[in-house]
């Protein structure tokens, strides 16, 4: 199942009878997925992602943090009538499944899933399954759609943790507007965003605790616990990717929308990126303000400069030229890029730091 198909399949649930409990378990080809209200330029290492063109970047429709999927990661989605949805109950389903595989995990009265005395508080509808020394193997997100609510989750079984670390690691210092106490006066590159931050935690695979665990054994355990919880005896339905499925109107529209710039980048919440650079002719601080993936304002402050007034003004004017551009896709500036002088230097620098 490809990255685009599995996200589009979630739309099927919106067309099913909402009174019926539903469970979807799937694996995905390698991809990076950000939450509905996240800033991909803060969450994703696009430089590393460019070196792996076979791995797409996708914005999902539910909240939660940024995740990396591959075939070593099993995903589950539990859909229930809105009035009957309780994320404590759905967490217990997965918890019992993991315990049935011989791993001594537990969930406490605050909906933290932990082992022994080790625990983690839930943050912004995210919970993580902690197994050993602050290591996590599962993360979840929740969403309410019309009359149905659902609980998405991931389970790391044998995923490539080195790839996960490379793709989800960035060098930007984040400051989130709902946590002003985190601000610092120290000069550094910072990205201040109104989006939701991922809760970054060290992770590990289930196989580090039980080498015999597989996708099939975890799937069977979750299916068993789901059936017990909701008294369901209907057989498992296996959904394969077919041309007929992809031709269903709402599936096709969803698949077309997900890779589009308007959805993947144009949904990005407002943010300000402040970054510094030393050139031979002076030090410069750039402050870039962006909303919905468009550069709304770009200011350059040059200090300790050895520029004449014409070159200094050209650098300042460049900020006006960048306004209205798509963040990550600077276009129509080839005359400056091919020209001489500090304005060219700054544009090439800007192109590198915002380039997707």
N, C-alpha and C positions, 0 to 999 in steps of 0.2 A: 504494500500500500504506500503510495507516494505522499509527500508532505501536504500537497494541496488536497488530495482526496480525503485524508483522514479528518481535516478540519471541516471540509464540506459535508462529510457524513454526519457531523454533529447536527447539521440542519435537519436531518431526517427526524430527529427526536421532536422537533417543533411541529411536525406534521403527524405525529402519532397521538393516540388517545392519551391525554395527560394523566388519567387515573392509573395507568399501567406502569409499575416499576420496571425500569429498563437498565440493563448493564451492558456497556460496550468495553471490550478489552482489545487492544490493538498494539502493534509495534509499528515503527516508522523508519523509513530510510533516514540517514543522517540529515539533520536540519537544526537550525537555531530558531527558537520561538520566544518572542517577547509578549508580555501581558498587554491587554487592551489599552491601558493608560500609562504605558512606559515610554521612556526616551531611548530609542535604540542606540543613539550615539553615546549614551552613557553606559549602556548595558552590554554592548557587543563590541568585540575587537574586530573591526572591519578589515584592518590590515591582515590579520590572520585568516579571516574569512575569504578575502580575495585570493589567498594562496590555495584555497580549497574550493574551486569554482563548482564542484559537484554538490556542495552543501548549501542549500538555500536558506534565506532569512525570511521569517514569516511573523506577522502580528496576528495573534489569535483573538477571538471574540470575547473571551472571559478575562477576568483580572488575574492577579497573582504575579509572580516574578518570571524572570527569564530562565529558560531551560534549554538543555541540549538533548536531542533525541538521537538514538541509533538503535540498531537491532538488539543491543544488550540492555535496552531500557524498555520496560513494559508499562503501558499506559492503561488506566482504567477510568471509566466515566459512569457514574451512578446517577440516574435520572428518576425523580420522584414527583408526585403531585406537590405543588407548592405548600399546601397546608400541612402536609405530612413530612416535609423535609426537616431533618435534624442532622447537622453535620457531626454531632457527637456519635449518633448511631452509625452513620456511614463510615466514620473513622474506626469504629469498633469492628465493622465487617472486615476491613482490611487488616486491622490489628490481629483479629482471630485467625485470619488466613496466614499471616506471617508466623504467628505462634505455633500454628499447626505444622509448620515446616521446621520446627525445632529451634526457633530464635526467641529468646526470652524478652520480648518487648512488652510494653504496657502503655495504657493511656490513663492520665490522672484526671482529677475532677475538674480541671481547668481546660480539658481537651488538649493537653500536651501529651505527645506520645514519646515515651522514654524507656530507658532501661535502668532499673534500680533507682538511685537517687538522682541520676543525671536527667535533666529535663530542659525544655525550651518553651517559653511562653509564645502563644499564638500572636502573630503580628499581621494586621491587614488581611484577614481571611486566608492566611497561609499557615500551614502546619508542617512540621518536618519530623520524620521518624528517626530518632536518635538511637544509635545502637551501641556505640563504644567511643569513649574519649571525644565527645562532641562531634562525632562523625554522623552524617545523615545519609539515608538511602532513599527517602521519599519526600516529595513535596506536593502540596495540593492547592487548588483554587476553586472558587465557588461562583455560581451565577444563577440568577433568577430570570427566567424568560417566560412571560405570559403566565400560564397556570402551572408551569413546571420549574423545578429547581434542579440544579445538578452539581455534582462534586467531581471535579477532574483530579486525577492524581498520577504521579509517575513513580515507578519503582526501579531503582538501579539494581540490575542483576549482574550483568557483566559488561557494562558500558565502557567505552574507551575514555577513561578519566583524564588522560593527558590531553586528548582533543577537547574535551569539555573545558578543562582549565585554560587552554590556549584561546578558545573562541569566546569565553565569557569573561576574560580578564581585560580591563582597560587601564589606561594610565591617567584617567581624569579623576580629580578629587571632587566628590559630589557634595553639594550643600542643598538640602531640601528645605523648601520654604516653610514647611510646618515644623521644622526643627531649627529655629534661629540660634539656639544656644550652641549649635555645632559650628557656627561661623568662627573664622579666625582672621586676624589682621595680618598674618604672615603672607608675604607675597608668594603666590603659587598659581598654577593653572587650575581653575575651578569651573565647574559647571553647576549652576544654580537652576533647579528645575521644579516645576509644579507637578511633575509626574510622580508615580509611585515607584519607590526603590525596591530592588530585589534585596532579600535578606541573604547575604552571602555567608555560606557556611561550608566548612570542609566536608567532603562527601566520601563515601566508599560504596562498594558493591556488596550485595547480599552474599555473594559467593565467598567473600572473605570470612564469613561466619559459618557458612554451610556450603561446601564446594559442590554438592550434588543438586542444588537448586537450579531449575531451568525456567524458561518462559512458560512451558507447559505445566510444570508443577505449581508455579505461582498462580497461573490462570485457573487451573482446576480448583485450587484452594479458595480463591476468591469467588468463583462460581458456586461452590458448595456453601460458603457462608452467606452469600446473597440469597440463595434458594431457601436456606433455613430461616433467614431473617424475615423474608416476605412470603414464605409458604408458596413457593413457585416450583412447579414440576415440569414445565414445558422444556422441550429439548433445546440445546444450544443451536443457534443459527450462525453459520459461517458465511460472511459476506465477502465475496471476491470482487475485485475491480473488473468491471465489464464496460463495454462501450455503451450498452443500454443504460447502465446506471449513470454514466457521465453525461448522457443526453437528457436526463431529467432536468427540467428547466431550472429549479432552484439550486440543484447541485452544480449545474453548468455555470450559473451566474456567480455562485460562491467561489468556484474555482477560478473564474476569470477575475474576480475582484481581489482575491488574496495577494497575488503578486503585483498588483498595480501600485504605482507610486502614491496615488491618493490614499490608499488604505495602509500600505506598509510604512510610509513616511509622513504622509499628510495628516495622519491622526496624532502626531506627536504633540504632547502638551508644550506649553510655552517654556522656554528656557533661555538662560544667558550663559554664554561661554566666554570666560576671560582667560587669555593666554598671552605669554610673553616670549620675546625673542631678542637676542642681541645680534645686531648687524655691525659691519665695520664702520658704518656711518652713524650708528646710534642705537639706542635701546628702544624697543617699541612694545606697547601693550595694546592688544586688540580686545575690544568688548563687542561680542556678537549677540544680538537678541533675535530669537527666532520663535515663531508660533506656527503650528500646523506645517512645519517643514519649510517655511519661507523665511528668509532673512529680512526682518523688519527694520533693523538698525545695525550699523556697524561703525564703530568709532575707533580711530587710531590715535594713540597718545605717544609721541616721540620725545625722548629725553636724551640728554648728553649727546646732542646731535651735532654733526659737522656738515649739515645740509645747507644748501642755499635756499632761499625762500621759495623759488619755483619748484624745486624737488620736494620740499616739505609740504607745500600745498597740494602737489600731485598725490602724495601719500594720503593726505586727508581726504581729497576728492575721491580716491579709490573706494573709501567706505561708502560714499553715496552710490557709486556704480554697482556695489554688491547688493544694495537693498533691492528687494523684490526677486532676488535669485533663489532658486531652490537650494536649500542647505544640502551640500554634498554633490551638487551638479552645477558648478559655475560655468556659464556659457557666454559666448559672444564677446570675449575679452582677449581674443588672440592677438590683436594689435599691441596690447600692453605686454602680454606674455613674451612676444617676440622682440619687444623694444628694449632700450637700455634703461639703466637707472634704478633708484630705490623703489619706485612704484612697481616695476617688474619684480624686484626681489620680494616685496610684500605680497604681491598677487600669487607668486609661486609658493610662498609659505602658506598663504590662505588655502590655496588649492590642495596642498598636502594635508592640512589639519582638518578640513571639512570633507575631504574626499571619501566617498563610500567605497 
